[in-house]
Amino acid sequence: MAEPALPVVSMWTDGACKGNPGVGGWGVLLRSGVHERELFGGEQQTTNNRMELTAVIQGLGALTRRSSVDLRIDSTYVMKGIQSWMAGWKRNGWRTAAGAPVKNEDLWRALDAAVAGHEVRWTWVKGHAGDLGNERADALANLGVDQVRAGGAGHAVSGTVWPRTTGRSVPGSRRRATSRTTVPSGSLNRP
């Protein structure tokens, strides 16, 4: 008997940092058919690269079962890490070719584990160039920054914004969900 087809999920992720290091945020837009979910979070003291990695990890972690993921990111750091560097780091015991420890090793390991659970197609998109999904992920990452700033020193946040089951997201929208919504057809976690 043939296995059922994997659910198809489109995902855009982005990270932001105000000061580097400084207050940072991450954002994720997930779509599966007509279902949509938006996630954000942030940390008081972090870097842009950590937030870019965290966005992808959180996005993949929101999926409740193995999926075929079309992942669009604007981070060359994450793209190069996944496509060029990670295999060597793993062979070298999470050391660079020069023998130095891999920066953000904790997140790279988490990303490696998250990717293993899905079929992921990686696509680089130019940031701030009109890709509506990327623009929305950027707005969500900045919402994460705003929420951390509102919470004060040492405060970390994560949340769901505007979970919907139909329609399109408006880039830059900051409307907050006030109730739980059943989001996807079996692939996305519920808020």
ZIZIZI-V974455 format. One record per helix or strand of 3 or more residues. SS is the DSSP state (A for helix, B for strand). FROM is the first residue (numbers start at 0). TO is the last residue. Records with the same first field share a line. If there is no record, write none. Layout:
SS->FROM-TO, FROM-TO
This chain:
B->6-17, 21-31, 34-45, 66-72, 118-123, 156-163
A->47-60, 75-90, 104-115, 131-150
